[in-house]
Amino acid sequence: MGGPARGSKPGGRGVKRPKRAPILTLDGLERWFETATPEPPCEGVSMMNGFLTGLACGPIFLQPNDWMVEVIGEHEARAYIGNKVQGVIDTIVDHYNLIARQLANPGRYAPVLMRTDDEEVLPQQWADGFFGAVRLHLDAWRPLFTEEQTAGPAMAILFHCSNPDMAADYAAAFGEPLAMDLTNSWRAIPDAVEAIYRQCAPMRAGPATSANDA
């Protein structure tokens, strides 16, 4: 019998490896959230940004495999190299790493908040996403609501939550929230996030820990 065809051995020129799907823009990712069937748990980029921010600044470091299903749901099981879902996953992990880099440089963090056509800022979905990250490890977050350095910042974020289920969980975990004027209070979000990040950094694997590529 003849030998193997030239270039057919593993790793040779005859082997075609699947190409990774391209990274999406945030607009492209928003369109995916809007059209994906079944509907993913995150309602859009703003909620995703809040969720990833809660992960990146909080007291526990988690790998993407630990939380990706919270963002895209059962679509995670449909990912393989080269398909659209893998591109979505890679984009989300890249965005998490961007947030981690921002937090490592004070003054650089900027939340992705929804706006109306009249430029009114709507922080509710972002805050709902952030609390989604808190809910993953409530026991680890509870002490932050009693510490002077983080209690105020955490409350300033979670007072914006709009999801009734999240409000109920909040009350069960931390007590009934006080009434608060939310006019322009979204402006405090970046400073609040950075305050939580500074306090939680020693609890994590290391400051500005980046997720491994999925």
Backbone bond lengths (Angstrom), bond angles and torsions (degrees), N, CA, C in turn:
res aa  C-N    CA-C-N  psi(-1)  N-CA   C-N-CA  omega(-1)  CA-C   N-CA-C  phi
1 M - - - 1.478 - - 1.516 109.38 -
2 G 1.298 116.68 148.29 1.444 120.25 179.81 1.513 111.41 -76.25
3 G 1.292 115.45 162.46 1.456 120.11 178.52 1.516 110.75 -73.16
4 P 1.316 116.04 174.73 1.460 120.50 -178.99 1.518 110.77 -63.26
5 A 1.299 115.54 150.05 1.459 120.16 179.62 1.512 109.79 -60.40
6 R 1.311 114.23 143.60 1.454 119.86 -177.92 1.535 110.28 -59.28
7 G 1.320 114.85 130.07 1.457 119.82 177.98 1.509 114.50 80.02
8 S 1.366 117.94 9.08 1.456 119.33 -177.02 1.511 113.61 -95.35
9 K 1.328 117.80 -5.55 1.460 118.93 -179.18 1.522 110.15 -71.32
10 P 1.354 116.51 156.34 1.461 119.60 -178.79 1.520 110.41 -52.88
11 G 1.296 116.03 132.31 1.444 120.88 179.54 1.512 113.47 84.79
12 G 1.330 117.79 -5.99 1.456 121.26 -179.53 1.517 111.56 -77.08
13 R 1.319 115.26 179.01 1.448 119.44 -176.80 1.523 112.40 -66.86
14 G 1.327 117.27 -23.09 1.456 119.20 -177.54 1.515 113.84 -78.39
15 V 1.329 118.52 -8.46 1.460 121.85 -178.45 1.524 109.20 -93.90
16 K 1.310 116.32 123.48 1.455 120.86 177.81 1.528 109.63 -100.75
17 R 1.293 114.55 121.53 1.459 119.33 178.35 1.526 109.11 -92.80
18 P 1.330 116.36 141.16 1.469 117.82 179.86 1.526 111.10 -63.58
19 K 1.309 116.07 141.11 1.459 120.66 177.83 1.520 110.07 -82.31
20 R 1.318 115.61 143.56 1.450 119.12 176.56 1.519 109.51 -71.56
21 A 1.304 115.77 144.26 1.461 120.34 178.13 1.521 108.99 -66.19
22 P 1.320 117.89 147.92 1.461 120.23 -178.29 1.524 112.15 -68.50
23 I 1.332 115.12 151.47 1.456 121.04 173.83 1.527 108.40 -68.92
24 L 1.331 116.69 139.08 1.453 121.69 -178.88 1.525 111.21 -88.77
25 T 1.312 116.14 154.99 1.454 120.12 166.66 1.531 108.12 -74.49
26 L 1.328 116.64 166.32 1.464 118.78 177.26 1.534 110.66 -64.73
27 D 1.331 117.38 -33.97 1.471 119.47 175.75 1.525 110.35 -64.70
28 G 1.331 116.32 -41.17 1.458 119.50 177.80 1.516 111.92 -65.25
29 L 1.331 116.08 -38.24 1.466 120.00 177.98 1.526 110.57 -67.19
30 E 1.327 116.52 -38.17 1.469 120.27 177.30 1.525 110.20 -61.24
31 R 1.324 116.74 -41.96 1.476 119.77 178.24 1.515 110.77 -63.29
32 W 1.339 117.31 -37.12 1.467 119.25 178.25 1.527 110.43 -63.66
33 F 1.347 116.75 -45.83 1.468 119.64 178.49 1.526 110.78 -58.98
34 E 1.323 117.44 -36.91 1.466 121.50 -176.81 1.525 112.47 -73.19
35 T 1.320 118.32 -28.78 1.468 120.95 -171.77 1.522 114.40 -112.31
36 A 1.330 118.28 -11.46 1.469 120.66 -176.47 1.525 110.69 -62.88
37 T 1.322 115.59 138.21 1.461 122.52 176.91 1.524 108.98 -127.54
38 P 1.346 118.31 124.49 1.462 127.46 0.71 1.527 112.25 -71.03
39 E 1.308 115.52 163.32 1.455 121.24 -176.97 1.532 110.20 -62.47
40 P 1.328 118.67 127.93 1.466 120.73 179.98 1.533 111.35 -73.61
41 P 1.330 118.11 159.76 1.465 121.20 -179.13 1.532 113.30 -58.97
42 C 1.332 117.53 -40.86 1.461 120.24 176.70 1.525 109.27 -76.69
43 E 1.316 115.89 136.16 1.459 120.42 -176.76 1.521 113.15 -87.38
44 G 1.316 117.17 -5.43 1.454 119.35 179.71 1.511 111.20 166.12
45 V 1.331 115.89 -175.80 1.460 121.58 -174.90 1.520 111.95 -64.73
46 S 1.328 118.28 -38.04 1.463 120.09 -179.34 1.529 111.32 -62.31
47 M 1.336 116.68 -46.28 1.462 119.81 177.82 1.524 110.62 -64.12
48 M 1.324 116.72 -40.59 1.465 120.49 177.24 1.521 110.79 -60.75
49 N 1.337 117.03 -43.66 1.456 121.04 -179.68 1.530 110.90 -62.20
50 G 1.332 116.86 -40.44 1.463 119.63 176.73 1.519 111.84 -64.32
51 F 1.330 116.15 -42.63 1.465 120.70 179.07 1.520 111.05 -62.13
52 L 1.332 116.86 -48.36 1.463 120.07 -179.12 1.517 111.42 -66.42
53 T 1.321 117.36 -32.36 1.457 120.48 176.51 1.523 110.70 -65.34
54 G 1.336 116.47 -43.00 1.458 119.50 176.98 1.520 111.91 -60.06
55 L 1.336 116.66 -38.26 1.465 120.20 176.84 1.522 110.95 -67.20
56 A 1.333 116.58 -43.58 1.463 120.77 -173.04 1.516 113.20 -72.88
57 C 1.334 117.94 -27.77 1.468 119.66 -177.12 1.517 113.06 -102.53
58 G 1.331 117.89 -9.09 1.455 121.48 -172.31 1.513 115.36 -81.06
59 P 1.328 116.88 -176.11 1.464 121.85 -171.83 1.526 115.65 -80.82
60 I 1.338 118.35 -10.16 1.463 120.91 -176.12 1.525 109.92 -128.49
61 F 1.340 116.23 131.99 1.461 120.56 175.94 1.519 109.59 -90.61
62 L 1.319 116.32 129.37 1.451 122.32 178.98 1.522 109.58 -124.76
63 Q 1.318 116.18 144.30 1.452 121.78 175.22 1.535 109.74 -79.39
64 P 1.337 117.62 157.26 1.469 120.01 -180.00 1.528 114.20 -53.34
65 N 1.326 117.65 -35.54 1.468 119.70 178.86 1.522 112.15 -62.08
66 D 1.344 116.70 -21.27 1.463 120.88 -179.49 1.526 112.34 -82.34
67 W 1.328 117.90 -21.33 1.461 119.44 -173.17 1.527 115.52 -131.94
68 M 1.311 118.82 -8.32 1.464 119.43 -175.26 1.526 112.61 -59.36
69 V 1.334 117.07 -36.48 1.462 119.99 -179.69 1.522 111.05 -62.72
70 E 1.341 118.27 -26.40 1.461 121.48 177.85 1.528 111.32 -69.50
71 V 1.322 116.89 -20.18 1.460 121.67 -178.02 1.531 111.37 -96.67
72 I 1.340 116.98 -47.55 1.473 119.49 -173.71 1.526 113.34 -115.96
73 G 1.316 118.08 -0.12 1.458 120.84 175.18 1.518 113.12 65.04
74 E 1.323 115.58 -140.13 1.462 120.22 -173.85 1.528 113.11 -70.66
75 H 1.318 117.37 -8.86 1.466 119.56 176.53 1.531 110.92 -62.13
76 E 1.331 116.56 -25.41 1.467 120.07 -179.46 1.526 111.09 -56.07
77 A 1.330 116.93 -38.09 1.466 120.99 -177.65 1.529 112.27 -71.63
78 R 1.330 117.77 -11.36 1.459 121.43 -176.99 1.524 112.50 -98.45
79 A 1.326 116.87 5.23 1.466 119.88 -175.21 1.522 111.41 -84.12
80 Y 1.312 115.67 137.14 1.464 121.30 167.78 1.525 107.01 -148.68
81 I 1.318 116.27 159.72 1.469 120.78 -173.54 1.531 110.36 -56.48
82 G 1.310 114.97 125.07 1.454 120.43 176.51 1.512 114.62 102.23
83 N 1.349 118.89 -18.64 1.463 117.36 -177.66 1.534 111.04 -91.68
84 K 1.333 115.67 170.46 1.465 121.77 -173.00 1.523 111.39 -62.56
85 V 1.325 117.72 -39.37 1.462 119.62 -178.00 1.529 110.85 -64.21
86 Q 1.344 116.79 -38.56 1.460 118.27 177.11 1.529 110.28 -64.32
87 G 1.334 116.47 -36.57 1.453 119.43 175.46 1.522 111.86 -62.80
88 V 1.322 116.33 -38.91 1.468 120.85 176.51 1.528 110.21 -62.85
89 I 1.328 116.79 -46.06 1.467 121.00 179.46 1.521 110.72 -61.19
90 D 1.328 117.19 -46.29 1.462 120.14 179.78 1.532 111.09 -61.58
91 T 1.324 116.52 -38.15 1.460 120.35 178.32 1.521 111.03 -64.55
92 I 1.326 117.00 -41.81 1.463 121.09 -179.53 1.530 110.55 -66.06
93 V 1.326 117.10 -42.54 1.468 120.02 178.29 1.528 110.32 -64.48
94 D 1.325 117.18 -41.01 1.464 120.20 176.04 1.523 111.13 -59.26
95 H 1.331 115.78 -40.24 1.469 119.45 -179.49 1.531 110.75 -67.43
96 Y 1.321 116.86 -39.39 1.467 119.90 174.67 1.531 110.31 -58.01
97 N 1.324 116.38 -45.58 1.461 120.14 -178.95 1.522 111.64 -65.43
98 L 1.326 117.19 -34.13 1.465 120.68 174.83 1.526 110.64 -61.80
99 I 1.322 116.55 -44.40 1.466 120.31 178.29 1.525 110.61 -61.45
100 A 1.335 116.46 -42.69 1.468 120.27 179.14 1.528 110.64 -60.59
101 R 1.331 117.29 -40.76 1.471 120.00 178.37 1.530 111.24 -67.17
102 Q 1.321 116.15 -39.20 1.466 119.21 177.56 1.524 110.85 -60.92
103 L 1.323 116.38 -44.73 1.460 120.11 -177.65 1.526 111.92 -67.29
104 A 1.309 117.63 -25.94 1.462 121.03 178.63 1.529 111.88 -73.92
105 N 1.328 116.09 -11.15 1.464 121.31 -179.69 1.527 108.52 -123.63
106 P 1.320 118.15 98.48 1.471 121.34 -175.86 1.526 112.52 -50.05
107 G 1.328 113.96 136.69 1.447 120.31 179.36 1.512 114.89 87.89
108 R 1.321 118.20 -1.25 1.463 121.24 -175.91 1.531 112.88 -98.59
109 Y 1.336 117.98 -18.65 1.461 118.88 -174.75 1.529 110.49 -69.88
110 A 1.330 116.18 134.95 1.467 122.13 177.73 1.521 108.80 -139.03
111 P 1.332 118.72 114.70 1.466 120.53 179.71 1.519 111.01 -69.67
112 V 1.327 115.88 153.34 1.465 121.68 175.24 1.523 107.03 -96.45
113 L 1.319 116.28 102.02 1.464 121.99 -175.13 1.523 110.21 -109.81
114 M 1.315 115.84 145.86 1.454 121.13 177.58 1.527 109.78 -74.00
115 R 1.335 115.80 152.47 1.459 122.39 177.29 1.521 109.21 -137.44
116 T 1.323 114.66 148.91 1.459 119.76 173.73 1.529 109.17 -81.25
117 D 1.320 115.90 174.13 1.462 120.14 176.72 1.525 111.28 -61.72
118 D 1.327 116.19 -24.32 1.466 121.12 178.88 1.525 112.04 -91.75
119 E 1.342 116.41 12.60 1.469 122.63 177.78 1.530 113.56 69.27
120 E 1.326 117.01 19.94 1.463 118.99 171.46 1.529 108.20 -74.65
121 V 1.321 116.45 131.21 1.464 121.27 -177.33 1.521 109.80 -84.78
122 L 1.335 115.61 132.75 1.467 122.39 -179.03 1.532 108.77 -119.82
123 P 1.335 118.12 98.81 1.458 120.43 -175.85 1.523 114.79 -88.00
124 Q 1.329 117.95 0.28 1.464 119.94 -170.23 1.522 113.22 -61.86
125 Q 1.344 117.30 -47.40 1.462 118.22 -178.51 1.530 110.88 -64.45
126 W 1.316 117.17 -39.06 1.462 120.17 177.35 1.535 110.05 -59.47
127 A 1.340 116.39 -45.86 1.469 120.59 -179.07 1.522 111.33 -66.15
128 D 1.333 117.19 -37.76 1.464 119.92 176.37 1.530 110.54 -61.13
129 G 1.340 115.78 -40.67 1.462 119.08 176.95 1.514 111.87 -64.03
130 F 1.326 116.50 -42.82 1.467 120.51 179.14 1.528 110.51 -59.54
131 F 1.330 115.92 -44.90 1.466 118.38 -179.78 1.518 111.37 -68.23
132 G 1.340 117.28 -26.65 1.457 119.19 173.63 1.518 111.23 -59.47
133 A 1.337 116.85 -37.62 1.464 120.58 176.87 1.526 110.83 -70.38
134 V 1.328 116.63 -39.42 1.470 120.32 178.29 1.521 110.52 -60.38
135 R 1.331 116.62 -41.53 1.464 121.08 -176.62 1.521 112.73 -63.94
136 L 1.319 118.30 -23.01 1.464 119.76 -179.87 1.521 111.42 -63.00
137 H 1.346 116.27 -32.50 1.466 120.43 -179.73 1.527 109.32 -142.82
138 L 1.328 116.14 67.68 1.460 120.85 -178.19 1.527 112.32 -57.39
139 D 1.331 116.91 -39.16 1.460 119.48 -177.10 1.522 111.58 -61.92
140 A 1.324 116.67 -35.62 1.461 120.21 179.58 1.523 111.36 -74.03
141 W 1.322 117.27 -29.11 1.456 120.94 -178.76 1.524 113.18 -83.46
142 R 1.331 118.56 -28.08 1.473 120.92 -174.21 1.525 113.57 -51.76
143 P 1.346 119.13 -44.37 1.471 118.14 -179.60 1.524 113.59 -59.85
144 L 1.329 117.13 -26.95 1.462 119.99 -179.17 1.526 111.79 -66.87
145 F 1.348 116.39 -20.98 1.458 120.10 -179.31 1.528 111.98 -87.43
146 T 1.327 116.60 2.66 1.458 120.58 176.11 1.525 112.11 -119.68
147 E 1.342 116.60 -4.61 1.457 120.44 -179.74 1.516 110.31 -95.17
148 E 1.326 115.84 136.49 1.459 121.21 -174.53 1.525 112.44 -56.54
149 Q 1.329 116.53 -38.50 1.471 119.72 -174.47 1.525 113.08 -70.94
150 T 1.340 117.26 -24.05 1.462 119.48 -172.56 1.522 114.72 -122.52
151 A 1.320 118.92 -15.77 1.466 120.02 -176.60 1.527 111.14 -61.18
152 G 1.329 116.94 -49.91 1.457 120.43 -179.97 1.515 112.84 -62.03
153 P 1.338 118.26 -50.20 1.468 119.23 178.29 1.525 113.38 -58.46
154 A 1.333 117.61 -42.42 1.462 119.96 -179.39 1.524 111.20 -64.41
155 M 1.332 116.30 -42.99 1.461 119.92 178.09 1.527 110.84 -63.07
156 A 1.337 116.81 -40.07 1.462 120.76 -178.83 1.524 111.52 -60.72
157 I 1.318 116.27 -31.62 1.467 120.51 177.66 1.521 111.47 -78.40
158 L 1.317 116.45 -50.54 1.465 119.91 -170.00 1.517 113.65 -76.31
159 F 1.345 117.68 -15.79 1.456 119.12 174.84 1.521 111.87 -64.22
160 H 1.339 117.10 -17.88 1.453 120.66 -179.10 1.525 112.78 -83.91
161 C 1.320 118.56 -8.53 1.465 120.99 -176.36 1.533 110.46 -58.65
162 S 1.320 115.56 137.57 1.465 120.11 -179.49 1.512 112.98 -112.07
163 N 1.321 117.90 -20.07 1.455 121.76 -177.09 1.529 109.90 -68.77
164 P 1.349 119.09 121.16 1.466 121.09 -178.16 1.529 112.89 -57.48
165 D 1.341 117.17 -37.76 1.456 119.63 179.48 1.530 110.20 -64.37
166 M 1.323 116.50 -39.32 1.456 119.78 178.73 1.519 110.67 -66.34
167 A 1.337 116.69 -38.84 1.459 119.61 178.07 1.527 110.90 -61.94
168 A 1.328 116.70 -40.03 1.454 120.48 178.62 1.529 110.93 -65.64
169 D 1.328 116.34 -43.80 1.465 119.99 177.31 1.521 111.07 -62.30
170 Y 1.328 115.34 -39.89 1.465 120.60 179.35 1.527 109.81 -59.82
171 A 1.339 116.05 -48.18 1.461 120.12 -178.74 1.521 111.55 -62.34
172 A 1.343 116.67 -40.35 1.466 120.26 179.98 1.522 111.43 -65.87
173 A 1.329 116.73 -35.61 1.460 120.51 -175.90 1.516 112.89 -84.60
174 F 1.345 116.80 -39.03 1.455 119.21 -168.80 1.519 114.69 -126.01
175 G 1.342 118.08 -1.55 1.452 119.61 -177.09 1.518 111.01 97.06
176 E 1.328 116.84 164.56 1.452 121.20 -178.63 1.523 110.35 -66.51
177 P 1.356 117.28 130.57 1.458 119.33 178.75 1.521 112.09 -69.44
178 L 1.318 116.03 150.89 1.450 121.15 177.28 1.526 109.40 -81.68
179 A 1.345 115.28 156.74 1.454 119.09 175.57 1.530 109.07 -65.81
180 M 1.335 115.77 144.42 1.456 119.35 -175.04 1.520 109.42 -151.24
181 D 1.323 116.48 137.82 1.454 121.30 175.71 1.524 108.41 -78.24
182 L 1.332 116.66 115.62 1.458 120.70 -175.06 1.526 113.35 -94.27
183 T 1.326 116.81 5.26 1.459 119.53 -179.90 1.522 110.85 -60.60
184 N 1.316 115.90 118.07 1.473 122.19 -179.94 1.526 113.66 60.71
185 S 1.332 117.27 11.28 1.470 118.96 -179.20 1.528 111.89 -69.89
186 W 1.332 116.47 -14.41 1.468 119.40 177.02 1.517 111.56 -61.63
187 R 1.338 116.76 -22.12 1.466 119.88 -179.64 1.523 111.92 -64.14
188 A 1.327 117.00 -20.53 1.466 120.79 -178.97 1.526 112.42 -83.86
189 I 1.330 117.60 -8.52 1.459 120.14 -173.79 1.526 113.16 -60.17
190 P 1.347 120.94 -48.81 1.471 118.91 -178.56 1.529 113.26 -57.95
191 D 1.334 116.99 -44.72 1.470 119.52 179.12 1.523 111.18 -65.25
192 A 1.336 116.59 -37.19 1.465 120.04 179.44 1.521 110.74 -64.55
193 V 1.333 116.67 -43.95 1.460 121.07 179.05 1.524 110.47 -61.56
194 E 1.322 117.30 -44.78 1.462 120.05 -178.15 1.523 111.75 -66.86
195 A 1.336 117.42 -33.51 1.464 120.18 177.09 1.527 110.87 -65.01
196 I 1.314 116.49 -42.84 1.468 120.80 177.90 1.524 110.20 -65.13
197 Y 1.320 116.28 -42.54 1.463 120.78 179.51 1.528 111.27 -59.50
198 R 1.328 117.31 -45.86 1.466 120.32 -179.57 1.521 111.33 -61.14
199 Q 1.317 116.68 -40.59 1.457 120.03 -178.41 1.526 111.96 -71.36
200 C 1.328 116.49 -33.51 1.464 120.28 -175.00 1.523 113.88 -88.96
201 A 1.319 117.39 -15.39 1.464 120.20 -174.91 1.526 113.08 -52.20
202 P 1.352 119.53 -44.51 1.476 118.54 -179.61 1.532 113.63 -65.06
203 M 1.323 117.86 -19.91 1.465 121.32 -177.61 1.522 111.85 -82.87
204 R 1.335 116.19 -16.99 1.448 120.47 -174.51 1.524 110.74 -92.43
205 A 1.328 116.64 178.87 1.473 120.91 178.35 1.513 110.40 -62.98
206 G 1.328 117.79 -25.65 1.448 122.30 179.42 1.502 108.99 168.79
207 P 1.333 119.30 159.24 1.448 120.82 -178.41 1.522 111.37 -64.72
208 A 1.321 114.42 142.99 1.471 121.32 177.07 1.517 112.28 55.38
209 T 1.347 115.97 41.43 1.460 119.78 179.88 1.516 110.15 -65.63
210 S 1.313 116.47 125.15 1.459 121.19 179.55 1.522 110.38 -94.54
211 A 1.309 115.38 145.23 1.463 120.01 177.33 1.513 109.31 -75.01
212 N 1.318 116.47 144.35 1.458 119.83 172.03 1.514 109.75 -67.23
213 D 1.328 116.34 150.05 1.453 119.42 177.43 1.517 109.65 -59.83
214 A 1.356 115.94 135.92 1.468 119.50 179.64 1.514 110.08 -74.15
